[in-house]
Amino acid sequence: MMPASPTRRSLGRLLAVAAGALATRQAFSQERIMTNPMTAQNERAPARPYVGMWVTADGHVRHELLPNGRYDEARGNRKSAYQGRYTVTGTHIDYVDDTGFTADGDFIDDVLHHGGMVLRRER
C-alpha cells in the first residue's frame, strides 16, 4: 500500500480541523442558549407534566416517562423490556417503541390507562 500523498494528508488535516471547529461552535451556541435568559425562554422544551414513574398496583409493569420524550418500560424482572419515544397531547399519550410498535393510553385523574392496565404515579 502506498503512503498518502501530501495533498491527501493536508486535506485530511483540514477536514479534522473543520470538524473540530464545528463541534466547538455547536457547543458554544448550546451553552449560550442555556445561559442567556432571553433565548432560553424561547428555546425551552415544552413542559411534560406526566414525567416520572408509572406503576401497576402489583408493580409488574413500570413505565418511566423521561423528560426528553423517551420512555423505558420494565416488566417483572425484565428491566428495559421496551424502550422508545412518547408524545402527550392533552391527556392522551402515544408510544412508539424502538422496533416501531405503537400503543397509546390516556391520563384520567392522574391515572394512566394503557392497554387494559391501570398505572399510578409512583410517589
Contacts in CASP RR format, 6 or more apart in sequence:
PFRMAT RR
TARGET T0000
AUTHOR 0000-0000-0000
METHOD contacts of the structure
MODEL  1
MMPASPTRRSLGRLLAVAAGALATRQAFSQERIMTNPMTAQNERAPARPY
VGMWVTADGHVRHELLPNGRYDEARGNRKSAYQGRYTVTGTHIDYVDDTG
FTADGDFIDDVLHHGGMVLRRER
32 39 0 8 1.000
33 39 0 8 1.000
33 40 0 8 1.000
33 43 0 8 1.000
34 40 0 8 1.000
45 67 0 8 1.000
45 68 0 8 1.000
48 65 0 8 1.000
48 67 0 8 1.000
48 69 0 8 1.000
48 88 0 8 1.000
49 88 0 8 1.000
50 65 0 8 1.000
50 88 0 8 1.000
50 93 0 8 1.000
50 107 0 8 1.000
50 112 0 8 1.000
51 65 0 8 1.000
51 66 0 8 1.000
51 67 0 8 1.000
52 64 0 8 1.000
52 65 0 8 1.000
52 66 0 8 1.000
52 121 0 8 1.000
52 122 0 8 1.000
53 62 0 8 1.000
53 63 0 8 1.000
53 64 0 8 1.000
53 65 0 8 1.000
53 121 0 8 1.000
53 122 0 8 1.000
54 62 0 8 1.000
54 63 0 8 1.000
54 64 0 8 1.000
54 65 0 8 1.000
54 112 0 8 1.000
54 119 0 8 1.000
54 120 0 8 1.000
54 121 0 8 1.000
54 122 0 8 1.000
55 61 0 8 1.000
55 62 0 8 1.000
55 63 0 8 1.000
55 119 0 8 1.000
55 120 0 8 1.000
55 122 0 8 1.000
56 62 0 8 1.000
56 117 0 8 1.000
56 118 0 8 1.000
56 119 0 8 1.000
57 118 0 8 1.000
57 120 0 8 1.000
59 76 0 8 1.000
60 75 0 8 1.000
60 76 0 8 1.000
61 73 0 8 1.000
61 74 0 8 1.000
61 75 0 8 1.000
61 76 0 8 1.000
61 117 0 8 1.000
61 119 0 8 1.000
62 73 0 8 1.000
62 74 0 8 1.000
62 75 0 8 1.000
62 122 0 8 1.000
63 71 0 8 1.000
63 72 0 8 1.000
63 73 0 8 1.000
63 112 0 8 1.000
63 114 0 8 1.000
63 119 0 8 1.000
64 71 0 8 1.000
64 72 0 8 1.000
64 73 0 8 1.000
64 74 0 8 1.000
65 71 0 8 1.000
65 86 0 8 1.000
66 72 0 8 1.000
69 85 0 8 1.000
69 86 0 8 1.000
69 87 0 8 1.000
70 83 0 8 1.000
70 84 0 8 1.000
70 85 0 8 1.000
70 86 0 8 1.000
71 82 0 8 1.000
71 83 0 8 1.000
71 84 0 8 1.000
71 85 0 8 1.000
71 86 0 8 1.000
71 95 0 8 1.000
72 80 0 8 1.000
72 82 0 8 1.000
72 83 0 8 1.000
72 84 0 8 1.000
73 80 0 8 1.000
73 81 0 8 1.000
73 82 0 8 1.000
73 83 0 8 1.000
74 80 0 8 1.000
74 81 0 8 1.000
75 81 0 8 1.000
75 82 0 8 1.000
82 97 0 8 1.000
82 98 0 8 1.000
82 101 0 8 1.000
83 97 0 8 1.000
83 98 0 8 1.000
84 95 0 8 1.000
84 96 0 8 1.000
84 97 0 8 1.000
84 98 0 8 1.000
85 95 0 8 1.000
85 96 0 8 1.000
86 93 0 8 1.000
86 94 0 8 1.000
86 95 0 8 1.000
86 96 0 8 1.000
87 93 0 8 1.000
87 94 0 8 1.000
88 94 0 8 1.000
88 107 0 8 1.000
91 106 0 8 1.000
91 107 0 8 1.000
91 108 0 8 1.000
92 104 0 8 1.000
92 105 0 8 1.000
92 106 0 8 1.000
92 107 0 8 1.000
93 104 0 8 1.000
93 105 0 8 1.000
93 106 0 8 1.000
93 107 0 8 1.000
93 112 0 8 1.000
93 114 0 8 1.000
94 102 0 8 1.000
94 103 0 8 1.000
94 104 0 8 1.000
94 105 0 8 1.000
95 102 0 8 1.000
95 103 0 8 1.000
95 104 0 8 1.000
95 105 0 8 1.000
96 102 0 8 1.000
97 103 0 8 1.000
103 114 0 8 1.000
103 115 0 8 1.000
104 114 0 8 1.000
105 112 0 8 1.000
105 113 0 8 1.000
105 114 0 8 1.000
105 115 0 8 1.000
106 112 0 8 1.000
106 113 0 8 1.000
106 114 0 8 1.000
107 113 0 8 1.000
110 120 0 8 1.000
110 121 0 8 1.000
111 118 0 8 1.000
111 119 0 8 1.000
111 120 0 8 1.000
112 118 0 8 1.000
112 119 0 8 1.000
112 120 0 8 1.000
112 121 0 8 1.000
113 119 0 8 1.000
END
